């Protein structure tokens, strides 16, 4: 039986830029960084509080050579925030591309783009 979502693999073109985006713009922290010494490097990142699931940044080009059958598309991720307005303002002030705030039946939500133009959503969850 599965009882928890542990990690989400995010395949990126530039791991260093991705780490910079997620830590400096979104406020995540680096949990661990591994390098097998043969070109395989992965960086685990997560929000700073209340974490059960983390994101692992992998080098898209390297993974595509190792496992060409693997789907390397960006997962559709929905994050939650207790202060959606403040997060929206913070991301906007850090020159992150943000979509308009939308009210859905399940709550307010907006999307934002990372440094590689992958879009993610954030929903208000108090």
C-alpha positions in Angstrom: 0.0 0.0 0.0 1.3 3.5 -0.9 0.9 5.9 2.0 2.8 9.0 1.0 4.2 10.8 -2.1 7.9 11.0 -1.5 9.6 12.8 -4.3 8.7 14.4 -7.6 11.3 14.2 -10.3 11.7 17.4 -12.3 13.9 17.2 -15.3 15.6 20.5 -16.1 18.0 21.9 -18.7 20.2 23.8 -16.2 20.3 22.4 -12.6 22.2 25.3 -11.2 19.7 27.9 -12.6 16.8 25.7 -11.4 18.2 25.6 -7.8 18.8 29.3 -7.9 15.1 29.9 -9.0 13.6 27.6 -6.4 15.7 28.8 -3.5 16.1 32.5 -4.3 12.7 33.2 -5.9 10.3 30.7 -4.3 12.0 30.2 -1.0 12.7 26.5 -1.0 15.8 25.0 0.6 18.3 22.4 -0.7 17.8 19.2 1.3 20.6 17.3 -0.3 22.8 17.2 -3.3 24.4 14.1 -4.7 26.9 13.5 -7.5 28.0 10.0 -8.4 31.3 11.2 -9.9 30.3 10.0 -13.4 28.2 13.0 -14.5 25.0 12.0 -12.6 24.0 14.8 -10.2 20.7 15.4 -8.5 19.5 18.1 -6.1 16.6 17.6 -3.7 14.7 20.8 -2.8 11.6 21.4 -0.7 9.7 24.2 1.0 11.2 25.2 4.3 8.3 24.1 6.5 5.7 21.3 6.6 7.5 19.1 4.1 6.6 15.5 3.3 7.2 15.6 -0.4 10.3 17.0 -2.1 11.4 17.8 -5.7 14.5 16.3 -7.1 16.1 18.2 -10.0 17.7 16.0 -12.6 19.7 16.9 -15.7 17.2 16.4 -18.6 19.8 15.8 -21.3 21.7 13.2 -19.3 18.5 11.3 -18.3 17.3 11.3 -21.9 20.5 9.6 -23.0 20.3 7.1 -20.1 16.6 6.3 -20.5 15.3 7.5 -23.8 11.9 5.9 -23.2 11.3 8.0 -20.1 8.7 10.9 -20.2 10.8 14.0 -19.4 7.8 16.4 -19.6 7.2 18.8 -16.7 4.7 17.4 -14.2 1.7 19.5 -13.5 2.2 20.5 -9.9 -0.2 22.3 -7.6 1.3 23.9 -4.5 -0.6 25.3 -1.5 -0.1 28.6 0.2 -1.6 30.0 3.4 -1.0 33.6 2.2 -1.6 33.6 -1.5 -1.6 37.4 -1.9 1.8 37.7 -0.2 3.3 34.9 -2.3 1.9 36.5 -5.5 3.4 39.9 -4.5 6.8 38.3 -3.5 7.1 36.4 -6.8 6.0 39.4 -8.8 8.6 41.6 -7.0 11.3 39.0 -7.8 10.4 39.2 -11.6 8.9 35.8 -11.7 6.2 35.5 -14.5 2.9 35.1 -12.7 -0.6 34.6 -14.2 -3.6 36.4 -13.0 -5.3 35.4 -9.7 -8.3 33.3 -10.5 -11.2 32.2 -8.2 -12.2 28.6 -8.7 -14.9 26.6 -6.8 -12.1 25.1 -4.8 -10.4 28.5 -4.0 -8.2 31.2 -5.4 -5.3 30.1 -7.6 -2.5 31.5 -9.8 0.3 30.0 -11.9 3.9 31.0 -12.2 6.8 30.1 -14.5 10.2 28.9 -13.5 13.4 30.0 -15.2 12.8 27.4 -18.0 9.3 28.6 -18.7 7.6 25.6 -17.0 4.4 26.6 -15.3 3.2 25.5 -11.9 0.0 26.5 -9.9 -0.5 27.7 -6.4 -3.8 27.5 -4.5 -4.9 29.2 -1.3 -5.2 26.6 1.4 -5.6 28.0 5.0 
